[in-house]
Amino acid sequence: MHFGSNIKELRKRRRLSREQLADQLGVTLTTVTGWEIGRSYPHFQVLLKLRELLEINLESLVFDNLQETTSVESITSDDQLTKSISDLSARVSQLEERMESMEIREKPFASK
């Protein structure tokens, strides 16, 4: 799992300090630090607030390695844009395969 590093990465992308994130979630600075270093995890209600504040789905927050994901702001060349689009396309394919294995019939990413 990449939970702690993902919180840190998303917090930094939004230019929030640990203290600011803690204030917005109604927890202590020590609590946020504990999450980021993997010492503890938030209660479910706080996790939902965290998901909303950081604008990410729970699966990505917990399982994806967001440090390897390129943020839109960091794309500075056509080559990086092409690679980012290719990476995104591969991720969509992976999600569709996962959905098929779960027998989800409608594909929300399919072109119409």
C-alpha positions in Angstrom: 0.0 0.0 0.0 1.1 3.6 -0.7 -1.4 5.3 1.6 1.0 7.5 3.6 3.1 8.6 0.7 -0.1 9.3 -1.3 -1.4 11.6 1.4 1.9 13.4 1.5 2.1 13.7 -2.3 -1.5 15.0 -2.7 -1.1 17.4 0.2 2.1 18.9 -1.4 0.4 19.1 -4.8 -2.3 21.2 -3.2 0.4 23.3 -1.4 -1.0 22.4 2.1 1.1 22.0 5.2 0.5 19.1 7.5 -1.0 21.6 9.9 -3.4 23.0 7.3 -4.5 19.5 6.4 -5.0 18.6 10.0 -7.1 21.7 10.6 -9.3 21.1 7.6 -9.9 17.5 8.8 -10.4 18.3 12.4 -7.4 16.1 13.6 -4.0 16.9 15.1 -0.7 17.6 13.3 0.7 14.4 15.0 -2.2 12.4 13.5 -1.4 13.6 9.9 2.3 12.9 10.5 1.4 9.4 11.7 -0.6 8.7 8.5 2.2 10.0 6.3 4.8 7.8 7.9 2.6 4.7 8.0 2.3 4.6 11.8 -1.5 4.9 11.8 -4.5 5.2 9.6 -7.6 7.5 9.7 -11.0 6.4 10.9 -13.5 5.8 8.1 -15.3 9.1 8.5 -12.0 11.0 8.3 -11.0 9.0 5.3 -14.1 10.1 3.5 -13.3 13.7 4.3 -9.7 13.2 3.2 -10.9 11.7 -0.1 -13.2 14.7 -0.7 -10.5 17.3 0.3 -7.8 15.7 -1.8 -10.2 15.0 -4.7 -9.3 11.4 -5.2 -11.1 8.1 -5.0 -10.4 5.8 -2.1 -8.9 3.0 -4.2 -6.3 5.3 -5.7 -5.6 6.9 -2.3 -4.9 3.6 -0.7 -3.4 1.4 -3.5 -1.9 3.6 -6.3 1.7 4.9 -6.2 0.9 8.6 -6.8 4.6 9.6 -6.6 5.0 7.8 -9.9 2.0 9.7 -11.4 2.7 12.9 -13.4 0.6 15.8 -12.3 -0.8 18.0 -15.0 1.2 21.0 -13.8 4.5 19.2 -14.3 4.0 18.4 -18.0 6.3 20.7 -19.9 6.8 19.0 -23.3 4.9 17.2 -26.0 6.9 14.0 -25.2 5.7 14.2 -21.5 2.2 14.8 -22.7 2.3 11.8 -25.0 3.7 9.6 -22.3 1.1 10.8 -19.8 -1.7 10.1 -22.3 -0.3 6.7 -22.9 0.0 6.0 -19.2 -3.6 7.1 -18.7 -4.8 4.9 -21.6 -3.0 1.9 -20.0 -4.6 2.6 -16.6 -8.1 2.8 -18.2 -7.5 -0.5 -19.8 -6.4 -2.0 -16.5 -9.6 -0.7 -14.8 -11.7 -2.0 -17.6 -10.1 -5.5 -17.2 -10.7 -5.3 -13.5 -14.3 -4.4 -14.0 -14.7 -7.3 -16.5 -13.3 -9.7 -13.9 -15.8 -8.3 -11.4 -18.5 -8.9 -14.0 -19.4 -5.2 -14.3 -21.2 -5.0 -17.6 -21.2 -1.3 -18.4 -17.9 0.4 -18.9 -18.0 4.0 -17.8 -14.8 4.8 -19.9 -16.1 3.3 -23.2 -16.5 5.7 -26.1 -20.0 6.0 -27.4 
